[in-house]
Amino acid sequence: MANKEILLVVEVFSNEKEIDKDVVFQAIESALEAATVKRHINTIKARVAIDRKTGDYKTYRQWDVVAPNPSCVGDVEFPTTQVLLEVAQLDDPAIKVGDVVEEEIDSVDFGRIAAQHAKQAIIQKVREAERKKIVDAYQSRMGELVTGIVKRIEKGSVFLDLGGHVEAFIAKEDMIPREAIRIGDRIRGYLKDVRLEQRGPQLFVSRTAPELLVALFRLEVPEIAEGTISIMGAARDPGSRAKLAVKSNDPRLDPVGSCVGMRGARVQSVTNELAGERVDIILWHPSEAQFVINAMSPAEIQSIIVDEDKHSMDLAVGSDNLSQAIGRGGQNVRLASQLTGWELNVIDASKAELNSEAEIGKVKQMFMDQLDIDADVALILAEVGFNTVEEIAYVPVSEMLDIEGFDEDLVNELRSRAKDALLISAIAAEETRETVHPAEDLLAMAGMDDDLAYELASQGIVTMDDLAEQSIDDLLNFSGITEERAAELIMKAREPWFAEAKSE
């Protein structure tokens, strides 16, 4: 009778939970093993094996084979679950330490097992199987769009019912700010992670990820799904504004118009899904400067200064367009920066022009002093982009010949004077090293190098205290010093001051 009951239980649980029958068999075996151990006064180890076809089962008591332990008073530490190797080898000479000795014993009656105990064991196994099944099913879907019904809301976090007894979790920080969500609402999200946790499988969904924006447009715009249009990037300020960069793989197709749709239907559909988030469709461009100009839309950029080393761009805009370029709370420039990957600085065009003129005047004067040339030639060099004497000395002749009004004789003369100026500077620096010596604390200071230390010393900045008294502008006159490095060096030099003040 018992065997039929076992087969019936396996059949019912397997069909209801849609899990493998072997999982239910294992759960019943665990329940029978627990019942067998419980009926013995002393702790024992047991194994139950159920025949998967007939439902018949046998129970075995187990002992672990161990080596003699000198610290034990008796033969073994746990006599009810262990047996000495030499004793086990009397029955099986091939047995070794770590093996298990089994002996068949009477089985407990399946019908007499405590119902709650058996039920809990089976349910536990079933839950574990269900969790693994869900993880296996959704692991490959990570990074996709999922749709569910809001099941419950707890402290701003949302639990979604995805159907088929599958639940997803949206943390409070992954919810769109100020979005009105009610139980029963159907919403979409981006499946960002799948983890098997103690409380069950957790499918982590985000409503704020830029990938959700991409997935929604892929759903709404057939040309994206077909590959005719490519999405090159996305940036979001969730619930407020977003930027999406697109390009067309077909020159006959307008990617921006396709994403906007007839009368804005496609982009409006996405906006409705994202709680009214306004989306700017940006035309991607292979030129990074032009891409940045596009990304700053609707602001108009008058000029750009690119700093490749810092991977940043200074964007000059008109005074009347400045607030639009920056956006409320810096939103426009921040999203454009995220979209393009460049650090963007918006500056007033009139101020930028003044700064540029001042910088050109400074470089012009430096060329006049070091190369002994007239103001006109020095101004041309500064305006075409030369900033240092080294550039003039070693730039290819062909590049200088491209400058309007420069002939071969003038170019050769300029290069010759530049090399002479560098040589004189090097000799002067060497003489300075021989006569001026920076203090040991300045030489050993973090971030300092010997050349800079000697250059500082030549101008009277010999110790860390001397350096600590300088301003950032004072240090910018030294070679290779940027504002960032100047600030770091000054703060490092002032550290002993702060330490003294704290100790007092």
Solvent accessible surface area in square Angstrom, and as a share of the most:
residue,aa,sasa,rsa
1,M,171,0.76
2,A,28,0.22
3,N,42,0.22
4,K,143,0.61
5,E,55,0.25
6,I,0,0.00
7,L,58,0.29
8,L,117,0.58
9,V,38,0.22
10,V,3,0.02
11,E,71,0.32
12,V,66,0.38
13,F,45,0.19
14,S,11,0.07
15,N,95,0.49
16,E,125,0.56
17,K,82,0.35
18,E,127,0.57
19,I,16,0.08
20,D,94,0.49
21,K,90,0.38
22,D,55,0.28
23,V,34,0.19
24,V,0,0.00
25,F,8,0.03
26,Q,74,0.33
27,A,0,0.00
28,I,0,0.00
29,E,24,0.11
30,S,41,0.27
31,A,1,0.01
32,L,0,0.00
33,E,46,0.21
34,A,35,0.27
35,A,18,0.14
36,T,0,0.00
37,V,49,0.28
38,K,164,0.70
39,R,117,0.43
40,H,59,0.27
41,I,178,0.90
42,N,92,0.47
43,T,100,0.58
44,I,6,0.03
45,K,75,0.32
46,A,16,0.12
47,R,86,0.31
48,V,4,0.03
49,A,38,0.29
50,I,9,0.05
51,D,68,0.35
52,R,94,0.34
53,K,178,0.75
54,T,65,0.38
55,G,0,0.00
56,D,77,0.40
57,Y,38,0.14
58,K,109,0.46
59,T,1,0.00
60,Y,46,0.17
61,R,51,0.19
62,Q,27,0.12
63,W,44,0.15
64,D,44,0.23
65,V,2,0.01
66,V,34,0.20
67,A,53,0.41
68,P,87,0.55
69,N,63,0.32
70,P,137,0.86
71,S,95,0.61
72,C,27,0.16
73,V,164,0.94
74,G,50,0.48
75,D,102,0.53
76,V,21,0.12
77,E,100,0.45
78,F,107,0.45
79,P,94,0.59
80,T,39,0.22
81,T,21,0.12
82,Q,39,0.17
83,V,28,0.16
84,L,14,0.07
85,L,43,0.21
86,E,111,0.50
87,V,74,0.42
88,A,8,0.06
89,Q,65,0.29
90,L,148,0.74
91,D,136,0.70
92,D,64,0.33
93,P,109,0.68
94,A,88,0.68
95,I,17,0.09
96,K,132,0.56
97,V,77,0.44
98,G,61,0.59
99,D,45,0.24
100,V,67,0.39
101,V,43,0.24
102,E,66,0.30
103,E,101,0.45
104,E,99,0.44
105,I,39,0.20
106,D,112,0.58
107,S,44,0.28
108,V,19,0.11
109,D,64,0.33
110,F,26,0.11
111,G,57,0.55
112,R,206,0.75
113,I,18,0.09
114,A,60,0.47
115,A,84,0.65
116,Q,109,0.48
117,H,76,0.34
118,A,13,0.10
119,K,105,0.45
120,Q,89,0.40
121,A,22,0.17
122,I,9,0.04
123,I,40,0.20
124,Q,81,0.36
125,K,59,0.25
126,V,3,0.02
127,R,123,0.45
128,E,78,0.35
129,A,19,0.15
130,E,52,0.23
131,R,47,0.17
132,K,120,0.51
133,K,93,0.39
134,I,27,0.13
135,V,20,0.12
136,D,84,0.43
137,A,57,0.44
138,Y,23,0.09
139,Q,82,0.36
140,S,97,0.63
141,R,88,0.32
142,M,83,0.37
143,G,36,0.35
144,E,78,0.35
145,L,36,0.18
146,V,4,0.02
147,T,54,0.31
148,G,1,0.01
149,I,70,0.36
150,V,2,0.01
151,K,105,0.45
152,R,78,0.28
153,I,69,0.35
154,E,84,0.37
155,K,196,0.83
156,G,34,0.32
157,S,17,0.11
158,V,2,0.01
159,F,18,0.07
160,L,0,0.00
161,D,56,0.29
162,L,30,0.15
163,G,38,0.36
164,G,68,0.66
165,H,188,0.84
166,V,15,0.09
167,E,50,0.23
168,A,1,0.01
169,F,41,0.17
170,I,0,0.00
171,A,18,0.14
172,K,132,0.56
173,E,136,0.61
174,D,16,0.08
175,M,22,0.10
176,I,4,0.02
177,P,65,0.41
178,R,216,0.79
179,E,34,0.15
180,A,95,0.74
181,I,27,0.14
182,R,176,0.64
183,I,117,0.59
184,G,48,0.46
185,D,40,0.21
186,R,160,0.58
187,I,11,0.06
188,R,72,0.26
189,G,0,0.00
190,Y,33,0.12
191,L,0,0.00
192,K,90,0.38
193,D,37,0.19
194,V,8,0.05
195,R,109,0.40
196,L,104,0.52
197,E,66,0.29
198,Q,171,0.76
199,R,207,0.76
200,G,5,0.05
201,P,26,0.16
202,Q,33,0.15
203,L,0,0.00
204,F,29,0.12
205,V,1,0.00
206,S,2,0.01
207,R,2,0.01
208,T,25,0.15
209,A,15,0.12
210,P,54,0.34
211,E,79,0.35
212,L,0,0.00
213,L,0,0.00
214,V,27,0.16
215,A,14,0.11
216,L,2,0.01
217,F,0,0.00
218,R,114,0.42
219,L,99,0.49
220,E,50,0.23
221,V,0,0.00
222,P,65,0.41
223,E,36,0.16
224,I,10,0.05
225,A,68,0.53
226,E,130,0.58
227,G,40,0.38
228,T,37,0.22
229,I,2,0.01
230,S,32,0.21
231,I,34,0.17
232,M,79,0.35
233,G,21,0.20
234,A,23,0.18
235,A,2,0.01
236,R,17,0.06
237,D,38,0.20
238,P,33,0.21
239,G,20,0.20
240,S,48,0.31
241,R,17,0.06
242,A,0,0.00
243,K,0,0.00
244,L,0,0.00
245,A,0,0.00
246,V,0,0.00
247,K,60,0.26
248,S,32,0.20
249,N,80,0.41
250,D,32,0.17
251,P,137,0.86
252,R,213,0.78
253,L,50,0.25
254,D,85,0.44
255,P,10,0.06
256,V,42,0.24
257,G,33,0.32
258,S,16,0.10
259,C,0,0.00
260,V,50,0.29
261,G,16,0.15
262,M,163,0.73
263,R,240,0.88
264,G,16,0.15
265,A,61,0.47
266,R,63,0.23
267,V,24,0.14
268,Q,92,0.41
269,S,41,0.26
270,V,1,0.01
271,T,18,0.10
272,N,103,0.53
273,E,38,0.17
274,L,0,0.00
275,A,46,0.35
276,G,48,0.47
277,E,0,0.00
278,R,135,0.49
279,V,14,0.08
280,D,23,0.12
281,I,24,0.12
282,I,5,0.02
283,L,83,0.41
284,W,68,0.24
285,H,66,0.29
286,P,100,0.63
287,S,49,0.31
288,E,92,0.41
289,A,34,0.27
290,Q,64,0.29
291,F,18,0.07
292,V,0,0.00
293,I,60,0.30
294,N,31,0.16
295,A,0,0.00
296,M,0,0.00
297,S,46,0.30
298,P,74,0.46
299,A,7,0.05
300,E,133,0.59
301,I,26,0.13
302,Q,122,0.54
303,S,59,0.38
304,I,42,0.21
305,I,99,0.50
306,V,61,0.35
307,D,51,0.26
308,E,125,0.56
309,D,144,0.75
310,K,110,0.46
311,H,80,0.36
312,S,10,0.06
313,M,3,0.01
314,D,47,0.24
315,L,0,0.00
316,A,4,0.03
317,V,0,0.00
318,G,9,0.09
319,S,75,0.49
320,D,138,0.72
321,N,25,0.13
322,L,49,0.24
323,S,88,0.57
324,Q,89,0.39
325,A,0,0.00
326,I,62,0.32
327,G,17,0.16
328,R,227,0.83
329,G,74,0.71
330,G,16,0.16
331,Q,21,0.09
332,N,0,0.00
333,V,24,0.14
334,R,98,0.36
335,L,1,0.00
336,A,0,0.00
337,S,30,0.19
338,Q,103,0.46
339,L,16,0.08
340,T,21,0.12
341,G,50,0.48
342,W,7,0.02
343,E,100,0.45
344,L,15,0.07
345,N,57,0.29
346,V,28,0.16
347,I,55,0.28
348,D,21,0.11
349,A,17,0.13
350,S,62,0.40
351,K,129,0.55
352,A,13,0.10
353,E,107,0.48
354,L,116,0.58
355,N,99,0.51
356,S,47,0.30
357,E,96,0.43
358,A,69,0.53
359,E,95,0.42
360,I,48,0.24
361,G,35,0.33
362,K,124,0.53
363,V,12,0.07
364,K,52,0.22
365,Q,90,0.40
366,M,48,0.21
367,F,0,0.00
368,M,53,0.24
369,D,100,0.52
370,Q,94,0.42
371,L,2,0.01
372,D,114,0.59
373,I,24,0.12
374,D,87,0.45
375,A,38,0.29
376,D,103,0.53
377,V,26,0.15
378,A,0,0.00
379,L,63,0.31
380,I,60,0.31
381,L,0,0.00
382,A,9,0.07
383,E,105,0.47
384,V,77,0.44
385,G,45,0.44
386,F,22,0.09
387,N,82,0.42
388,T,54,0.32
389,V,5,0.03
390,E,88,0.40
391,E,70,0.31
392,I,0,0.00
393,A,0,0.00
394,Y,148,0.56
395,V,25,0.14
396,P,74,0.47
397,V,51,0.29
398,S,72,0.46
399,E,93,0.42
400,M,0,0.00
401,L,71,0.35
402,D,122,0.63
403,I,20,0.10
404,E,163,0.73
405,G,74,0.71
406,F,16,0.07
407,D,84,0.43
408,E,105,0.47
409,D,114,0.59
410,L,52,0.26
411,V,0,0.00
412,N,72,0.37
413,E,79,0.36
414,L,2,0.01
415,R,42,0.15
416,S,55,0.36
417,R,83,0.30
418,A,0,0.00
419,K,85,0.36
420,D,77,0.40
421,A,16,0.12
422,L,38,0.19
423,L,109,0.54
424,I,117,0.59
425,S,66,0.43
426,A,59,0.46
427,I,90,0.46
428,A,49,0.38
429,A,55,0.43
430,E,96,0.43
431,E,99,0.44
432,T,30,0.18
433,R,69,0.25
434,E,120,0.54
435,T,106,0.61
436,V,43,0.25
437,H,117,0.52
438,P,9,0.06
439,A,27,0.21
440,E,137,0.61
441,D,61,0.32
442,L,0,0.00
443,L,51,0.25
444,A,89,0.69
445,M,12,0.05
446,A,64,0.49
447,G,56,0.54
448,M,23,0.10
449,D,62,0.32
450,D,82,0.42
451,D,99,0.51
452,L,8,0.04
453,A,0,0.00
454,Y,39,0.15
455,E,58,0.26
456,L,2,0.01
457,A,5,0.04
458,S,43,0.28
459,Q,125,0.55
460,G,51,0.49
461,I,10,0.05
462,V,48,0.28
463,T,44,0.25
464,M,30,0.13
465,D,76,0.39
466,D,42,0.22
467,L,0,0.00
468,A,0,0.00
469,E,122,0.55
470,Q,39,0.17
471,S,53,0.34
472,I,67,0.34
473,D,103,0.54
474,D,64,0.33
475,L,3,0.01
476,L,58,0.29
477,N,116,0.59
478,F,21,0.09
479,S,82,0.53
480,G,68,0.65
481,I,18,0.09
482,T,62,0.36
483,E,112,0.50
484,E,111,0.50
485,R,67,0.25
486,A,0,0.00
487,A,35,0.27
488,E,104,0.47
489,L,5,0.02
490,I,7,0.03
491,M,98,0.44
492,K,67,0.28
493,A,0,0.00
494,R,69,0.25
495,E,84,0.38
496,P,56,0.35
497,W,94,0.33
498,F,105,0.44
499,A,63,0.49
500,E,104,0.47
501,A,68,0.53
502,K,176,0.75
503,S,97,0.62
504,E,180,0.81
